[in-house]
Amino acid sequence: MKGPQGTLYGRNATGGAINIITTRPSFESIGGYVDIEGGNYSEINTDGAINLPINDSLALRGAFQVVKHSGYLSDNTDDERQRSGRIEALWQPHEAVSLLLQADYSHFGGNGAGFAVRAPGIAAGVTPWLGTTDARANTALLALAAGLCTSDDQLPPTVLGAIPPKGLGSPPQCAPGVTSLVSPLTQASFQDNSIWGAHAEMNVDLNFATLTLIPAYRSTVLKYFTFPSFGNASAGRRSYLGGSRM
């Protein structure tokens, strides 16, 4: 549907709207399928569905998908660990009345999104898929930041003796009594995102029109930690620069 549709169809759908309509339960027969796909990076993709007619007025359908592969970057980020499932129930007590109930759940785990490093000091033969937390990336970026050092006597003792925040290693010493303001990154990135929802669709044929009711609820919980750029420590407090946590 062409946009804007913010008034009549979907909140904030200024660019238009696309309907994705899943296969409904069928009263005809028991059936289903399973697909399995494999590939490099230890990829395994599996999806399937099953249809179960209970009687002439009630049918159930379930579907699932599992996607898994190792990280595309050298620090094993840009991997995928996805599990999804959906169940539907269709009740049709009369040819003019139908009620569809649906619930779905998806979980996204693994190390999550990664970022490739392009910086001076990285040899031409090093993989172009060098992740930000790779030890070779840390070495090159710490060398670039060699001038970002400060005397230890200018840093609070609580900073010098503190445990680095999650994702950061201890900043190296530039020289005896002098500490770098930049910390190396550790492979602490992760994602733990859960999305689920439920909705119903009731249709009643009124002869002159069809009455449709579609109540719905959706929940999204995002938990992730990632490093789009290099870590730093400044103003007497170690932190991460450009990292994202939610």
C-alpha positions in Angstrom: 0.0 0.0 0.0 1.4 3.4 -1.0 2.2 5.8 1.8 1.5 7.7 3.8 -0.6 5.3 5.8 -0.3 6.9 9.2 -3.9 7.8 9.5 -5.8 4.8 8.2 -3.4 1.9 8.3 -0.5 1.6 10.7 1.1 4.1 12.9 4.0 6.1 11.4 3.7 4.2 8.1 4.7 7.3 6.1 6.5 5.3 3.4 3.6 2.8 2.9 2.8 -0.6 4.3 3.5 -4.2 3.4 1.3 -7.0 4.6 3.0 -10.4 5.3 0.2 -12.9 5.7 1.3 -16.3 7.1 -0.3 -19.6 6.0 -3.4 -20.2 8.0 -4.4 -23.6 9.6 -6.4 -25.8 7.2 -9.3 -28.1 7.8 -8.4 -30.3 4.8 -5.7 -32.7 6.0 -2.7 -33.3 8.2 0.5 -32.1 6.6 3.8 -30.4 7.0 7.4 -30.1 5.9 10.9 -29.8 7.2 13.8 -28.1 5.3 17.5 -28.4 6.3 20.2 -26.3 4.8 24.0 -26.3 5.4 26.9 -24.1 4.3 30.2 -22.7 5.2 30.9 -21.0 8.5 29.3 -24.0 10.1 25.9 -22.8 8.8 22.8 -24.8 9.6 19.4 -23.5 8.8 16.3 -25.5 9.6 12.6 -24.6 9.2 9.4 -26.5 9.1 5.6 -26.5 9.8 2.8 -28.9 10.6 -0.9 -28.6 10.1 -3.4 -30.4 12.4 -7.1 -30.3 11.7 -8.8 -31.2 15.0 -12.4 -31.3 13.7 -14.6 -29.6 11.2 -14.4 -26.3 13.0 -10.9 -26.2 14.7 -7.5 -26.5 13.1 -4.0 -25.9 14.4 -0.7 -25.0 12.7 2.8 -24.7 14.0 6.0 -23.4 12.4 9.6 -23.0 13.5 12.9 -21.8 12.2 16.5 -22.2 13.5 19.4 -20.3 12.0 23.0 -20.8 13.1 26.4 -19.9 11.7 29.8 -18.8 13.0 31.0 -15.3 12.8 32.0 -13.8 9.5 34.7 -11.5 11.2 37.9 -12.7 12.7 36.8 -12.1 16.3 33.7 -14.4 15.7 31.3 -11.5 15.6 28.6 -11.2 12.8 27.5 -14.7 13.8 23.9 -15.8 14.1 22.0 -17.8 16.6 18.3 -17.4 15.9 15.3 -19.5 17.1 11.8 -18.7 16.1 8.4 -20.3 16.5 4.8 -19.6 15.7 1.5 -21.4 16.6 -1.9 -20.6 15.2 -5.4 -21.8 15.9 -8.4 -21.3 13.6 -11.9 -21.7 14.9 -14.8 -21.5 12.4 -18.1 -22.5 14.0 -20.1 -21.1 11.1 -19.2 -20.2 7.5 -19.9 -16.5 8.3 -17.8 -16.4 11.5 -14.1 -17.2 12.0 -11.5 -16.5 14.8 -7.8 -16.8 14.2 -5.4 -16.8 17.3 -1.7 -16.5 16.8 1.4 -16.3 19.0 5.0 -16.1 18.0 8.4 -15.9 19.6 12.0 -15.2 18.4 15.3 -15.1 20.2 18.5 -13.7 18.8 21.7 -14.7 20.6 25.4 -15.2 19.9 28.1 -12.5 19.7 26.0 -10.2 17.6 27.0 -7.4 15.2 30.7 -6.9 14.5 32.8 -4.2 12.8 35.8 -4.6 10.5 38.9 -2.5 11.2 40.6 -0.4 8.6 43.6 1.4 10.1 47.3 2.2 9.3 49.7 -0.3 10.7 47.6 -3.3 9.8 49.6 -5.4 7.3 48.2 -5.8 3.8 48.1 -9.6 4.2 45.9 -9.5 7.3 42.3 -10.6 6.6 40.0 -7.8 5.5 37.5 -9.3 7.9 39.5 -8.2 10.9 37.1 -7.5 13.8 37.6 -4.7 16.3 38.3 -7.0 19.3 40.9 -9.1 17.4 44.3 -9.0 19.1 45.9 -7.8 15.8 43.4 -4.9 15.6 44.2 -4.0 19.3 47.9 -3.9 18.5 47.5 -1.7 15.5 45.1 0.7 17.2 47.1 1.0 20.4 50.1 1.8 18.3 48.1 4.7 16.7 47.2 5.9 20.1 50.7 5.8 21.5 50.7 9.5 22.0 47.6 9.5 24.2 49.4 8.9 27.4 49.4 10.6 30.8 51.6 10.4 33.8 50.3 8.1 36.5 50.6 10.8 39.1 47.9 12.8 37.2 45.4 9.9 37.4 43.4 9.2 40.6 44.6 6.0 42.4 41.1 4.6 42.1 41.4 4.8 38.3 44.9 3.2 38.2 43.8 0.3 40.4 40.2 -0.1 39.1 38.9 -3.1 37.3 38.2 -2.1 33.7 34.5 -1.9 32.7 33.0 -4.8 30.8 34.6 -5.1 27.4 37.8 -3.2 28.1 41.2 -4.5 29.0 43.7 -2.7 31.3 45.3 0.2 29.5 49.0 -0.5 28.7 51.8 1.5 30.1 53.5 3.8 27.5 56.6 3.9 29.7 57.3 3.4 33.4 54.9 5.6 35.3 53.0 6.6 32.2 49.7 5.0 31.2 47.8 5.0 27.9 44.4 6.7 27.8 43.2 4.0 25.4 42.3 0.5 26.5 42.2 -2.6 24.3 38.9 -4.3 23.6 38.1 -7.8 24.9 35.7 -10.2 23.1 32.8 -9.4 25.4 30.2 -8.5 22.8 27.0 -10.4 22.9 23.3 -10.1 22.1 20.3 -11.6 23.9 17.3 -10.2 22.1 13.8 -11.6 22.6 10.7 -10.6 20.6 7.3 -12.1 21.0 3.7 -11.2 20.2 0.1 -12.4 20.0 -2.8 -11.3 18.0 -6.3 -12.4 17.1 -8.4 -11.8 14.0 -12.1 -12.2 14.0 -14.2 -11.9 10.8 -18.0 -11.8 10.8 -19.9 -11.7 7.5 -22.7 -9.2 7.8 -23.9 -9.8 4.2 -23.5 -6.2 3.2 -20.0 -6.0 4.7 -17.4 -8.0 6.7 -16.6 -6.9 10.2 -13.0 -7.5 11.1 -11.4 -7.1 14.6 -7.6 -7.4 15.0 -6.4 -6.8 18.6 -2.6 -7.4 19.1 0.3 -7.1 21.5 4.0 -7.2 20.8 7.0 -7.1 23.2 10.7 -6.5 22.2 13.4 -6.8 24.8 16.9 -5.9 23.5 20.1 -6.7 25.4 23.3 -6.4 23.6 26.9 -5.2 23.9 29.0 -4.2 20.8 32.0 -2.2 19.8 31.6 -0.1 16.6 34.9 1.7 17.5 37.9 1.5 19.8 37.8 2.0 23.5 39.2 4.9 25.5 39.7 6.2 29.0 39.5 9.9 29.6 38.7 12.5 32.3 39.8 10.1 35.0 37.2 7.6 34.1 37.6 4.5 32.0 34.8 4.1 29.5 34.1 2.8 26.0 33.9 5.1 23.0 31.1 4.4 20.5 30.2 1.1 22.1 26.5 0.3 22.4 24.7 -1.3 25.3 21.0 -1.6 25.7 
